[in-house]
Amino acid sequence: MVKIDFEFDSQYGVFRDALHLPEDHGLSDAEIQALKQQRFDNWLAIVNPVESPPEPGV
């Protein structure tokens, strides 16, 4: 297993996480960066949920 630690600074503080991948994962650097960004985006959606606009007539 390969452990890739990473962190992002945000207005809500520092987000820290790690990816645990098999030695032979075959992912490119761009794909790994996309996984990191996806984890960060998911966390942001939890700490700062975007409310949906009210439905017309409700």
All heavy atoms as TSV, in Angstrom:
chain	resi	resn	atom	element	x	y	z
A	1	MET	N	N	0.830	-1.193	0.000
A	1	MET	CA	C	0.000	0.000	0.000
A	1	MET	C	C	0.869	1.248	0.000
A	1	MET	O	O	1.915	1.285	0.633
A	1	MET	CB	C	-0.876	0.041	1.250
A	1	MET	CG	C	-2.087	-0.861	1.201
A	1	MET	SD	S	-3.219	-0.312	-0.054
A	1	MET	CE	C	-4.723	-0.428	0.815
A	2	VAL	N	N	0.384	2.244	-0.680
A	2	VAL	CA	C	1.023	3.549	-0.723
A	2	VAL	C	C	0.078	4.529	-0.038
A	2	VAL	O	O	-1.110	4.561	-0.348
A	2	VAL	CB	C	1.266	4.007	-2.180
A	2	VAL	CG1	C	1.815	5.415	-2.221
A	2	VAL	CG2	C	2.160	3.043	-2.909
A	3	LYS	N	N	0.608	5.300	0.903
A	3	LYS	CA	C	-0.196	6.308	1.577
A	3	LYS	C	C	0.253	7.677	1.090
A	3	LYS	O	O	1.435	8.008	1.168
A	3	LYS	CB	C	-0.022	6.213	3.090
A	3	LYS	CG	C	-0.829	7.234	3.848
A	3	LYS	CD	C	-0.594	7.117	5.338
A	3	LYS	CE	C	-1.345	8.207	6.077
A	3	LYS	NZ	N	-0.949	8.289	7.474
A	4	ILE	N	N	-0.706	8.453	0.568
A	4	ILE	CA	C	-0.412	9.792	0.068
A	4	ILE	C	C	-1.156	10.791	0.953
A	4	ILE	O	O	-2.386	10.919	0.869
A	4	ILE	CB	C	-0.845	9.950	-1.407
A	4	ILE	CG1	C	-0.168	8.890	-2.269
A	4	ILE	CG2	C	-0.553	11.358	-1.901
A	4	ILE	CD1	C	-0.697	8.806	-3.687
A	5	ASP	N	N	-0.422	11.460	1.837
A	5	ASP	CA	C	-1.009	12.489	2.690
A	5	ASP	C	C	-1.137	13.778	1.890
A	5	ASP	O	O	-0.274	14.097	1.071
A	5	ASP	CB	C	-0.117	12.747	3.908
A	5	ASP	CG	C	-0.050	11.558	4.837
A	5	ASP	OD1	O	-1.120	11.033	5.201
A	5	ASP	OD2	O	1.072	11.145	5.192
A	6	PHE	N	N	-2.210	14.532	2.145
A	6	PHE	CA	C	-2.376	15.823	1.480
A	6	PHE	C	C	-3.224	16.738	2.348
A	6	PHE	O	O	-3.876	16.295	3.287
A	6	PHE	CB	C	-3.002	15.647	0.087
A	6	PHE	CG	C	-4.397	15.071	0.093
A	6	PHE	CD1	C	-5.500	15.904	0.040
A	6	PHE	CD2	C	-4.603	13.710	0.141
A	6	PHE	CE1	C	-6.789	15.374	0.033
A	6	PHE	CE2	C	-5.888	13.163	0.130
A	6	PHE	CZ	C	-6.982	14.017	0.081
A	7	GLU	N	N	-3.162	18.027	2.033
A	7	GLU	CA	C	-3.977	18.998	2.756
A	7	GLU	C	C	-4.298	20.174	1.848
A	7	GLU	O	O	-3.598	20.452	0.886
A	7	GLU	CB	C	-3.288	19.472	4.029
A	7	GLU	CG	C	-2.013	20.220	3.850
A	7	GLU	CD	C	-1.384	20.610	5.177
A	7	GLU	OE1	O	-1.267	19.751	6.076
A	7	GLU	OE2	O	-1.000	21.790	5.299
A	8	PHE	N	N	-5.414	20.819	2.170
A	8	PHE	CA	C	-5.865	22.015	1.473
A	8	PHE	C	C	-6.206	23.064	2.528
A	8	PHE	O	O	-6.828	22.739	3.539
A	8	PHE	CB	C	-7.143	21.742	0.670
A	8	PHE	CG	C	-6.962	20.904	-0.563
A	8	PHE	CD1	C	-7.122	19.529	-0.515
A	8	PHE	CD2	C	-6.677	21.489	-1.779
A	8	PHE	CE1	C	-6.980	18.751	-1.648
A	8	PHE	CE2	C	-6.530	20.729	-2.923
A	8	PHE	CZ	C	-6.684	19.352	-2.856
A	9	ASP	N	N	-5.832	24.297	2.286
A	9	ASP	CA	C	-6.261	25.406	3.137
A	9	ASP	C	C	-7.588	25.914	2.605
A	9	ASP	O	O	-7.790	25.994	1.393
A	9	ASP	CB	C	-5.233	26.545	3.101
A	9	ASP	CG	C	-3.950	26.181	3.813
A	9	ASP	OD1	O	-4.033	25.535	4.872
A	9	ASP	OD2	O	-2.870	26.551	3.307
A	10	SER	N	N	-8.486	26.258	3.523
A	10	SER	CA	C	-9.774	26.805	3.114
A	10	SER	C	C	-10.192	27.873	4.119
A	10	SER	O	O	-9.551	28.045	5.160
A	10	SER	CB	C	-10.843	25.704	3.064
A	10	SER	OG	O	-11.284	25.379	4.360
A	11	GLN	N	N	-11.280	28.535	3.830
A	11	GLN	CA	C	-11.796	29.542	4.752
A	11	GLN	C	C	-12.298	28.918	6.053
A	11	GLN	O	O	-12.511	29.609	7.038
A	11	GLN	CB	C	-12.914	30.339	4.091
A	11	GLN	CG	C	-14.130	29.504	3.720
A	11	GLN	CD	C	-15.159	30.298	2.939
A	11	GLN	OE1	O	-15.011	31.489	2.743
A	11	GLN	NE2	N	-16.205	29.623	2.492
A	12	TYR	N	N	-12.457	27.599	6.082
A	12	TYR	CA	C	-12.928	26.888	7.271
A	12	TYR	C	C	-11.790	26.212	8.033
A	12	TYR	O	O	-12.030	25.492	8.983
A	12	TYR	CB	C	-13.977	25.841	6.878
A	12	TYR	CG	C	-15.123	26.463	6.131
A	12	TYR	CD1	C	-15.228	26.329	4.750
A	12	TYR	CD2	C	-16.073	27.229	6.795
A	12	TYR	CE1	C	-16.264	26.926	4.058
A	12	TYR	CE2	C	-17.109	27.831	6.111
A	12	TYR	CZ	C	-17.202	27.680	4.736
A	12	TYR	OH	O	-18.222	28.281	4.063
A	13	GLY	N	N	-10.586	26.416	7.593
A	13	GLY	CA	C	-9.431	25.792	8.228
A	13	GLY	C	C	-8.733	24.852	7.265
A	13	GLY	O	O	-8.997	24.851	6.063
A	14	VAL	N	N	-7.847	24.056	7.805
A	14	VAL	CA	C	-7.062	23.131	6.986
A	14	VAL	C	C	-7.781	21.781	6.905
A	14	VAL	O	O	-8.204	21.230	7.919
A	14	VAL	CB	C	-5.654	22.933	7.581
A	14	VAL	CG1	C	-4.857	21.939	6.753
A	14	VAL	CG2	C	-4.920	24.264	7.673
A	15	PHE	N	N	-7.926	21.288	5.689
A	15	PHE	CA	C	-8.476	19.959	5.454
A	15	PHE	C	C	-7.301	19.027	5.223
A	15	PHE	O	O	-6.473	19.262	4.342
A	15	PHE	CB	C	-9.386	19.973	4.216
A	15	PHE	CG	C	-9.802	18.600	3.764
A	15	PHE	CD1	C	-10.774	17.896	4.458
A	15	PHE	CD2	C	-9.220	18.005	2.658
A	15	PHE	CE1	C	-11.161	16.626	4.042
A	15	PHE	CE2	C	-9.602	16.738	2.232
A	15	PHE	CZ	C	-10.579	16.063	2.935
A	16	ARG	N	N	-7.206	17.981	6.043
A	16	ARG	CA	C	-6.136	16.986	5.894
A	16	ARG	C	C	-6.764	15.618	5.665
A	16	ARG	O	O	-7.735	15.261	6.328
A	16	ARG	CB	C	-5.272	16.933	7.153
A	16	ARG	CG	C	-4.397	18.119	7.321
A	16	ARG	CD	C	-3.460	17.953	8.527
A	16	ARG	NE	N	-2.643	19.133	8.711
A	16	ARG	CZ	C	-2.983	20.161	9.486
A	16	ARG	NH1	N	-4.112	20.150	10.152
A	16	ARG	NH2	N	-2.187	21.206	9.586
A	17	ASP	N	N	-6.162	14.867	4.763
A	17	ASP	CA	C	-6.671	13.533	4.456
A	17	ASP	C	C	-5.513	12.723	3.868
A	17	ASP	O	O	-4.400	13.222	3.739
A	17	ASP	CB	C	-7.831	13.630	3.456
A	17	ASP	CG	C	-8.736	12.419	3.439
A	17	ASP	OD1	O	-8.431	11.423	4.132
A	17	ASP	OD2	O	-9.749	12.448	2.723
A	18	ALA	N	N	-5.795	11.489	3.517
A	18	ALA	CA	C	-4.792	10.633	2.895
A	18	ALA	C	C	-5.485	9.668	1.945
A	18	ALA	O	O	-6.612	9.248	2.180
A	18	ALA	CB	C	-4.016	9.858	3.948
A	19	LEU	N	N	-4.794	9.356	0.874
A	19	LEU	CA	C	-5.239	8.317	-0.046
A	19	LEU	C	C	-4.404	7.072	0.235
A	19	LEU	O	O	-3.193	7.156	0.388
A	19	LEU	CB	C	-5.016	8.753	-1.501
A	19	LEU	CG	C	-5.785	9.985	-1.979
A	19	LEU	CD1	C	-5.308	10.371	-3.378
A	19	LEU	CD2	C	-7.278	9.725	-1.978
A	20	HIS	N	N	-5.055	5.947	0.317
A	20	HIS	CA	C	-4.380	4.658	0.502
A	20	HIS	C	C	-4.615	3.856	-0.777
A	20	HIS	O	O	-5.740	3.455	-1.060
A	20	HIS	CB	C	-4.952	3.914	1.719
A	20	HIS	CG	C	-4.730	4.644	2.997
A	20	HIS	ND1	N	-3.672	4.375	3.823
A	20	HIS	CD2	C	-5.418	5.648	3.583
A	20	HIS	CE1	C	-3.724	5.171	4.875
A	20	HIS	NE2	N	-4.772	5.956	4.752
A	21	LEU	N	N	-3.549	3.665	-1.518
A	21	LEU	CA	C	-3.649	3.003	-2.820
A	21	LEU	C	C	-2.721	1.806	-2.869
A	21	LEU	O	O	-1.664	1.804	-2.238
A	21	LEU	CB	C	-3.251	3.982	-3.937
A	21	LEU	CG	C	-4.047	5.290	-4.007
A	21	LEU	CD1	C	-3.393	6.245	-4.997
A	21	LEU	CD2	C	-5.485	5.014	-4.391
A	22	PRO	N	N	-3.085	0.794	-3.649
A	22	PRO	CA	C	-2.176	-0.338	-3.815
A	22	PRO	C	C	-0.907	0.113	-4.544
A	22	PRO	O	O	-0.928	1.090	-5.296
A	22	PRO	CB	C	-2.971	-1.332	-4.653
A	22	PRO	CG	C	-4.160	-0.627	-5.155
A	22	PRO	CD	C	-4.331	0.626	-4.383
A	23	GLU	N	N	0.187	-0.590	-4.318
A	23	GLU	CA	C	1.470	-0.254	-4.949
A	23	GLU	C	C	1.350	-0.137	-6.474
A	23	GLU	O	O	1.954	0.716	-7.092
A	23	GLU	CB	C	2.517	-1.319	-4.613
A	23	GLU	CG	C	2.845	-1.429	-3.156
A	23	GLU	CD	C	3.954	-0.494	-2.705
A	23	GLU	OE1	O	4.692	0.026	-3.548
A	23	GLU	OE2	O	4.051	-0.300	-1.486
A	24	ASP	N	N	0.545	-1.004	-7.056
A	24	ASP	CA	C	0.409	-1.036	-8.525
A	24	ASP	C	C	-0.875	-0.339	-8.994
A	24	ASP	O	O	-1.517	-0.788	-9.930
A	24	ASP	CB	C	0.450	-2.477	-9.018
A	24	ASP	CG	C	-0.664	-3.333	-8.414
A	24	ASP	OD1	O	-1.328	-2.885	-7.458
A	24	ASP	OD2	O	-0.867	-4.461	-8.904
A	25	HIS	N	N	-1.247	0.777	-8.362
A	25	HIS	CA	C	-2.521	1.442	-8.655
A	25	HIS	C	C	-2.636	1.916	-10.095
A	25	HIS	O	O	-3.718	1.946	-10.653
A	25	HIS	CB	C	-2.777	2.595	-7.686
A	25	HIS	CG	C	-1.723	3.650	-7.685
A	25	HIS	ND1	N	-1.603	4.574	-8.680
A	25	HIS	CD2	C	-0.744	3.921	-6.794
A	25	HIS	CE1	C	-0.601	5.384	-8.409
A	25	HIS	NE2	N	-0.050	4.998	-7.255
A	26	GLY	N	N	-1.563	2.321	-10.737
A	26	GLY	CA	C	-1.605	2.723	-12.144
A	26	GLY	C	C	-2.251	4.075	-12.400
A	26	GLY	O	O	-2.500	4.422	-13.559
A	27	LEU	N	N	-2.539	4.845	-11.368
A	27	LEU	CA	C	-3.148	6.160	-11.561
A	27	LEU	C	C	-2.079	7.182	-11.933
A	27	LEU	O	O	-0.964	7.156	-11.408
A	27	LEU	CB	C	-3.857	6.622	-10.279
A	27	LEU	CG	C	-5.039	5.785	-9.814
A	27	LEU	CD1	C	-5.532	6.267	-8.451
A	27	LEU	CD2	C	-6.171	5.851	-10.821
A	28	SER	N	N	-2.444	8.104	-12.816
A	28	SER	CA	C	-1.527	9.172	-13.194
A	28	SER	C	C	-1.539	10.247	-12.100
A	28	SER	O	O	-2.422	10.270	-11.237
A	28	SER	CB	C	-1.961	9.790	-14.523
A	28	SER	OG	O	-3.184	10.497	-14.351
A	29	ASP	N	N	-0.566	11.145	-12.152
A	29	ASP	CA	C	-0.534	12.256	-11.197
A	29	ASP	C	C	-1.811	13.088	-11.294
A	29	ASP	O	O	-2.354	13.527	-10.285
A	29	ASP	CB	C	0.687	13.146	-11.432
A	29	ASP	CG	C	1.981	12.492	-10.973
A	29	ASP	OD1	O	1.920	11.523	-10.178
A	29	ASP	OD2	O	3.056	12.942	-11.408
A	30	ALA	N	N	-2.302	13.295	-12.513
A	30	ALA	CA	C	-3.531	14.070	-12.711
A	30	ALA	C	C	-4.727	13.362	-12.070
A	30	ALA	O	O	-5.588	14.019	-11.465
A	30	ALA	CB	C	-3.780	14.292	-14.198
A	31	GLU	N	N	-4.799	12.048	-12.194
A	31	GLU	CA	C	-5.902	11.296	-11.591
A	31	GLU	C	C	-5.821	11.342	-10.062
A	31	GLU	O	O	-6.843	11.464	-9.387
A	31	GLU	CB	C	-5.892	9.850	-12.076
A	31	GLU	CG	C	-6.261	9.721	-13.545
A	31	GLU	CD	C	-6.005	8.329	-14.102
A	31	GLU	OE1	O	-4.963	7.723	-13.758
A	31	GLU	OE2	O	-6.841	7.860	-14.897
A	32	ILE	N	N	-4.624	11.283	-9.521
A	32	ILE	CA	C	-4.444	11.372	-8.071
A	32	ILE	C	C	-4.844	12.764	-7.590
A	32	ILE	O	O	-5.542	12.904	-6.585
A	32	ILE	CB	C	-2.996	11.020	-7.679
A	32	ILE	CG1	C	-2.754	9.528	-7.915
A	32	ILE	CG2	C	-2.718	11.396	-6.224
A	32	ILE	CD1	C	-1.313	9.092	-7.763
A	33	GLN	N	N	-4.447	13.792	-8.326
A	33	GLN	CA	C	-4.839	15.156	-7.962
A	33	GLN	C	C	-6.362	15.309	-8.012
A	33	GLN	O	O	-6.957	15.973	-7.166
A	33	GLN	CB	C	-4.178	16.181	-8.889
A	33	GLN	CG	C	-2.692	16.316	-8.690
A	33	GLN	CD	C	-2.307	16.682	-7.266
A	33	GLN	OE1	O	-2.965	17.459	-6.599
A	33	GLN	NE2	N	-1.234	16.087	-6.776
A	34	ALA	N	N	-7.001	14.691	-8.981
A	34	ALA	CA	C	-8.463	14.744	-9.091
A	34	ALA	C	C	-9.125	14.062	-7.888
A	34	ALA	O	O	-10.139	14.551	-7.371
A	34	ALA	CB	C	-8.925	14.100	-10.392
A	35	LEU	N	N	-8.560	12.942	-7.424
A	35	LEU	CA	C	-9.092	12.266	-6.239
A	35	LEU	C	C	-8.966	13.156	-4.999
A	35	LEU	O	O	-9.892	13.256	-4.191
A	35	LEU	CB	C	-8.369	10.943	-5.999
A	35	LEU	CG	C	-8.673	9.804	-6.954
A	35	LEU	CD1	C	-7.731	8.627	-6.674
A	35	LEU	CD2	C	-10.120	9.375	-6.823
A	36	LYS	N	N	-7.825	13.810	-4.867
A	36	LYS	CA	C	-7.621	14.723	-3.741
A	36	LYS	C	C	-8.639	15.859	-3.783
A	36	LYS	O	O	-9.251	16.196	-2.764
A	36	LYS	CB	C	-6.208	15.315	-3.774
A	36	LYS	CG	C	-5.109	14.326	-3.530
A	36	LYS	CD	C	-3.759	15.027	-3.693
A	36	LYS	CE	C	-2.583	14.115	-3.561
A	36	LYS	NZ	N	-1.307	14.841	-3.744
A	37	GLN	N	N	-8.808	16.443	-4.965
A	37	GLN	CA	C	-9.752	17.555	-5.117
A	37	GLN	C	C	-11.177	17.107	-4.824
A	37	GLN	O	O	-11.946	17.828	-4.182
A	37	GLN	CB	C	-9.661	18.133	-6.536
A	37	GLN	CG	C	-10.477	19.395	-6.733
A	37	GLN	CD	C	-9.969	20.552	-5.913
A	37	GLN	OE1	O	-8.789	20.866	-5.947
A	37	GLN	NE2	N	-10.849	21.207	-5.164
A	38	GLN	N	N	-11.526	15.900	-5.246
A	38	GLN	CA	C	-12.867	15.370	-4.996
A	38	GLN	C	C	-13.114	15.208	-3.495
A	38	GLN	O	O	-14.185	15.552	-2.998
A	38	GLN	CB	C	-13.041	14.042	-5.715
A	38	GLN	CG	C	-14.417	13.441	-5.548
A	38	GLN	CD	C	-14.543	12.107	-6.251
A	38	GLN	OE1	O	-13.582	11.327	-6.307
A	38	GLN	NE2	N	-15.713	11.829	-6.787
A	39	ARG	N	N	-12.130	14.700	-2.770
A	39	ARG	CA	C	-12.257	14.559	-1.314
A	39	ARG	C	C	-12.465	15.924	-0.669
A	39	ARG	O	O	-13.290	16.088	0.215
A	39	ARG	CB	C	-11.013	13.901	-0.719
A	39	ARG	CG	C	-10.804	12.471	-1.113
A	39	ARG	CD	C	-11.370	11.537	-0.045
A	39	ARG	NE	N	-11.039	10.170	-0.332
A	39	ARG	CZ	C	-10.185	9.444	0.356
A	39	ARG	NH1	N	-9.582	9.935	1.407
A	39	ARG	NH2	N	-9.952	8.199	0.027
A	40	PHE	N	N	-11.673	16.909	-1.107
A	40	PHE	CA	C	-11.786	18.262	-0.567
A	40	PHE	C	C	-13.154	18.859	-0.894
A	40	PHE	O	O	-13.821	19.430	-0.021
A	40	PHE	CB	C	-10.661	19.140	-1.131
A	40	PHE	CG	C	-10.726	20.566	-0.687
A	40	PHE	CD1	C	-10.605	20.906	0.649
A	40	PHE	CD2	C	-10.887	21.585	-1.612
A	40	PHE	CE1	C	-10.650	22.225	1.069
A	40	PHE	CE2	C	-10.931	22.904	-1.209
A	40	PHE	CZ	C	-10.816	23.234	0.131
A	41	ASP	N	N	-13.599	18.724	-2.127
A	41	ASP	CA	C	-14.907	19.256	-2.532
A	41	ASP	C	C	-16.038	18.614	-1.741
A	41	ASP	O	O	-16.995	19.291	-1.345
A	41	ASP	CB	C	-15.133	19.046	-4.030
A	41	ASP	CG	C	-14.191	19.876	-4.894
A	41	ASP	OD1	O	-13.575	20.836	-4.381
A	41	ASP	OD2	O	-14.056	19.546	-6.095
A	42	ASN	N	N	-15.957	17.310	-1.506
A	42	ASN	CA	C	-16.981	16.621	-0.709
A	42	ASN	C	C	-17.014	17.160	0.717
A	42	ASN	O	O	-18.077	17.343	1.300
A	42	ASN	CB	C	-16.735	15.112	-0.698
A	42	ASN	CG	C	-17.009	14.462	-2.034
A	42	ASN	OD1	O	-17.664	15.039	-2.900
A	42	ASN	ND2	N	-16.493	13.268	-2.232
A	43	TRP	N	N	-15.832	17.408	1.284
A	43	TRP	CA	C	-15.755	17.963	2.640
A	43	TRP	C	C	-16.357	19.365	2.666
A	43	TRP	O	O	-17.130	19.682	3.570
A	43	TRP	CB	C	-14.297	17.977	3.100
A	43	TRP	CG	C	-14.099	18.621	4.434
A	43	TRP	CD1	C	-14.387	18.094	5.645
A	43	TRP	CD2	C	-13.559	19.921	4.683
A	43	TRP	NE1	N	-14.059	18.997	6.639
A	43	TRP	CE2	C	-13.547	20.122	6.070
A	43	TRP	CE3	C	-13.084	20.939	3.851
A	43	TRP	CZ2	C	-13.087	21.296	6.654
A	43	TRP	CZ3	C	-12.620	22.099	4.433
A	43	TRP	CH2	C	-12.621	22.268	5.816
A	44	LEU	N	N	-16.030	20.183	1.676
A	44	LEU	CA	C	-16.598	21.536	1.621
A	44	LEU	C	C	-18.120	21.500	1.548
A	44	LEU	O	O	-18.799	22.326	2.161
A	44	LEU	CB	C	-16.056	22.301	0.408
A	44	LEU	CG	C	-14.732	22.996	0.561
A	44	LEU	CD1	C	-14.355	23.717	-0.741
A	44	LEU	CD2	C	-14.715	23.967	1.718
A	45	ALA	N	N	-18.655	20.557	0.803
A	45	ALA	CA	C	-20.112	20.433	0.677
A	45	ALA	C	C	-20.759	20.099	2.016
A	45	ALA	O	O	-21.910	20.465	2.263
A	45	ALA	CB	C	-20.464	19.371	-0.361
A	46	ILE	N	N	-20.025	19.435	2.890
A	46	ILE	CA	C	-20.552	19.092	4.212
A	46	ILE	C	C	-20.460	20.285	5.157
A	46	ILE	O	O	-21.416	20.600	5.866
A	46	ILE	CB	C	-19.806	17.878	4.800
A	46	ILE	CG1	C	-20.133	16.630	3.992
A	46	ILE	CG2	C	-20.147	17.684	6.278
A	46	ILE	CD1	C	-19.241	15.438	4.302
A	47	VAL	N	N	-19.318	20.974	5.171
A	47	VAL	CA	C	-19.139	22.081	6.115
A	47	VAL	C	C	-19.817	23.361	5.650
A	47	VAL	O	O	-20.078	24.249	6.456
A	47	VAL	CB	C	-17.646	22.359	6.429
A	47	VAL	CG1	C	-17.016	21.165	7.104
A	47	VAL	CG2	C	-16.879	22.783	5.212
A	48	ASN	N	N	-20.118	23.473	4.367
A	48	ASN	CA	C	-20.781	24.652	3.830
A	48	ASN	C	C	-21.819	24.231	2.799
A	48	ASN	O	O	-21.634	24.439	1.606
A	48	ASN	CB	C	-19.754	25.600	3.196
A	48	ASN	CG	C	-20.373	26.891	2.730
A	48	ASN	OD1	O	-21.361	27.344	3.276
A	48	ASN	ND2	N	-19.792	27.486	1.709
A	49	PRO	N	N	-22.928	23.638	3.259
A	49	PRO	CA	C	-23.926	23.161	2.301
A	49	PRO	C	C	-24.580	24.325	1.547
A	49	PRO	O	O	-24.837	25.378	2.120
A	49	PRO	CB	C	-24.946	22.420	3.162
A	49	PRO	CG	C	-24.737	22.940	4.538
A	49	PRO	CD	C	-23.320	23.404	4.632
A	50	VAL	N	N	-24.819	24.124	0.287
A	50	VAL	CA	C	-25.502	25.119	-0.536
A	50	VAL	C	C	-26.984	24.796	-0.485
A	50	VAL	O	O	-27.396	23.692	-0.836
A	50	VAL	CB	C	-24.984	25.065	-1.995
A	50	VAL	CG1	C	-25.747	26.042	-2.869
A	50	VAL	CG2	C	-23.496	25.328	-2.031
A	51	GLU	N	N	-27.751	25.763	-0.020
A	51	GLU	CA	C	-29.198	25.518	0.056
A	51	GLU	C	C	-29.804	25.654	-1.326
A	51	GLU	O	O	-29.440	26.534	-2.096
A	51	GLU	CB	C	-29.839	26.523	1.017
A	51	GLU	CG	C	-29.386	26.315	2.451
A	51	GLU	CD	C	-30.202	27.145	3.421
A	51	GLU	OE1	O	-31.352	27.490	3.100
A	51	GLU	OE2	O	-29.659	27.449	4.485
A	52	SER	N	N	-30.755	24.766	-1.613
A	52	SER	CA	C	-31.425	24.864	-2.902
A	52	SER	C	C	-32.451	25.988	-2.848
A	52	SER	O	O	-33.031	26.278	-1.812
A	52	SER	CB	C	-32.081	23.554	-3.283
A	52	SER	OG	O	-32.310	22.738	-2.209
A	53	PRO	N	N	-32.659	26.625	-3.987
A	53	PRO	CA	C	-33.633	27.727	-4.022
A	53	PRO	C	C	-35.040	27.197	-3.743
A	53	PRO	O	O	-35.347	26.043	-4.054
A	53	PRO	CB	C	-33.523	28.262	-5.450
A	53	PRO	CG	C	-32.833	27.208	-6.231
A	53	PRO	CD	C	-32.061	26.366	-5.257
A	54	PRO	N	N	-35.873	27.998	-3.122
A	54	PRO	CA	C	-37.245	27.536	-2.840
A	54	PRO	C	C	-38.004	27.293	-4.132
A	54	PRO	O	O	-37.778	27.941	-5.149
A	54	PRO	CB	C	-37.863	28.695	-2.060
A	54	PRO	CG	C	-36.996	29.873	-2.325
A	54	PRO	CD	C	-35.634	29.352	-2.714
A	55	GLU	N	N	-38.904	26.324	-4.063
A	55	GLU	CA	C	-39.714	26.020	-5.242
A	55	GLU	C	C	-40.772	27.102	-5.396
A	55	GLU	O	O	-41.312	27.607	-4.420
A	55	GLU	CB	C	-40.383	24.650	-5.073
A	55	GLU	CG	C	-39.404	23.509	-5.070
A	55	GLU	CD	C	-40.086	22.171	-4.969
A	55	GLU	OE1	O	-41.252	22.058	-5.392
A	55	GLU	OE2	O	-39.458	21.235	-4.465
A	56	PRO	N	N	-41.078	27.463	-6.647
A	56	PRO	CA	C	-42.104	28.503	-6.882
A	56	PRO	C	C	-43.444	28.077	-6.286
A	56	PRO	O	O	-43.838	26.926	-6.368
A	56	PRO	CB	C	-42.193	28.586	-8.410
A	56	PRO	CG	C	-40.981	27.893	-8.931
A	56	PRO	CD	C	-40.511	26.958	-7.854
A	57	GLY	N	N	-44.102	29.038	-5.641
A	57	GLY	CA	C	-45.428	28.778	-5.086
A	57	GLY	C	C	-45.420	28.067	-3.745
A	57	GLY	O	O	-46.458	27.683	-3.228
A	58	VAL	N	N	-44.260	27.875	-3.163
A	58	VAL	CA	C	-44.203	27.174	-1.870
A	58	VAL	C	C	-43.960	28.162	-0.764
A	58	VAL	O	O	-43.250	29.072	-0.820
A	58	VAL	CB	C	-43.106	26.096	-1.859
A	58	VAL	CG1	C	-42.994	25.448	-0.470
A	58	VAL	CG2	C	-43.375	25.056	-2.897
